Amino acid sequence: MTPSKRKRFNAFEDFSVSPQGSDSSQSTPAHTPDMGAVEKKAPAVERIERLIPSQMIPDRFQPRRLLPSSIRTDFFTGNLTCYQAAAEWLALARQDPGHRAQVERLLAMGGSFEEHGQIKAITGSWVTSPAGSFIFQIETGERRFWAACLRAAADHAPQEPLLRVETIEKPTRQRQVLENRHAETPSAVSQACEISALILSGLGTTPEAGSMEEYDYFRLARSQRMPAGLWEKITPIMQLSRPRMVQLLNILQMPNPLLELADRYRLPERVLREVLNLPPAQWEKALLLSIQNSLTSDEVAEMGEEDLHKKAATTTPPAKSSAQGPVRLATSGLRRFSNTLNRLDEINRAQSLDEIADELVVSGQAENVLNLLDELNRLVRARLHRR
């Protein structure tokens, strides 16, 4: 498929794209004044309104994905309402710790609306829906939108919540990316999509109406010739060097299901880079092992094909895992400690242990660490004895 291209007012200006690709420049609602009678330079705030979520739609090609892949298609094609999608998301969260973490953060945000009100408005513009009516397409604030929907679905609210929105004339990818980065630290996959979105926006490349999966669209950036000066315009927005941004874009080589998995569990770029160094047939196994065991990039780099097959056979899928964040972090830390010392010869190992002991005593943590290690020693030995 050949993506359509349009000239932009500036390097990052991007027209809103409705779920079916409607152009916002042709989508002025009936109650909006004729734009020809309005000064060309848009004011900072055009209009503040209060809308219910069913009058709104997120931007499907927003670089930071929130809605799970298994729900996205039905929602964006109109087969699910925002509340039905939220209910399905809540059900997924009960089974999958990756979804659970995201949903809990959004539910907490939705709860804060009830206690403190909505502090920051959602921004966007009115576009034409496939049915010919007008709908408010979100530029920034998708997290606030889903927070309200999830809260309403969880509470079985009898009425739709009202959200404060700010209507603007020219939504941009630049504003989306800046909002994303201020709201929450993006995952490595989200950062790759942000860089791609800025590149494609700068080139005037928009997704084809209703015929392109989101990751397929973002993947287009890897095959584009970059015009002079575009990297320099993206760098201050991303606050990353060009080589670092190229490394992140390389993540988009992965198939769509693996990108969704890596994004859901927020795998670091260095881990994903080591996974990409493996043969493509081993990527999925390596990802699952990295998620299940909180592997570091060094640990992934050390895995051979035999290790992958052996560990994958005893690894449960992430969706069935009951391990919590602190457990995975602590286990990963102990594994790194053990692997590092086991790689040393006897003399260097003894010297390293001596220095570690000194550090613990000086820091005042020695007694607490000893108590924890004694308890862990007792529990591990009890399990070894039962075997």
CORCORKA-V126819 format. One record per helix or strand of 2 or more residues. SS is the DSSP state (H for helix, E for strand). FROM is the first residue (numbers start at 1). TO is the last residue. If there is no record, write none. Layout:
BEGIN
ss={SS,SS}
from={FROM,FROM}
to={TO,TO}
END
This chain:
BEGIN
ss={E,H,H,E,H,E,H,H,H,E,E,H,E,H,H,E,H,H,H,H,H,H,H,H,H,H,H,H}
from={4,24,35,47,53,56,69,82,97,122,134,142,162,173,188,205,214,230,242,256,269,280,297,305,318,325,346,366}
to={5,26,37,52,55,57,76,95,116,128,140,155,167,183,203,206,223,238,253,264,276,293,302,313,320,342,363,386}
END
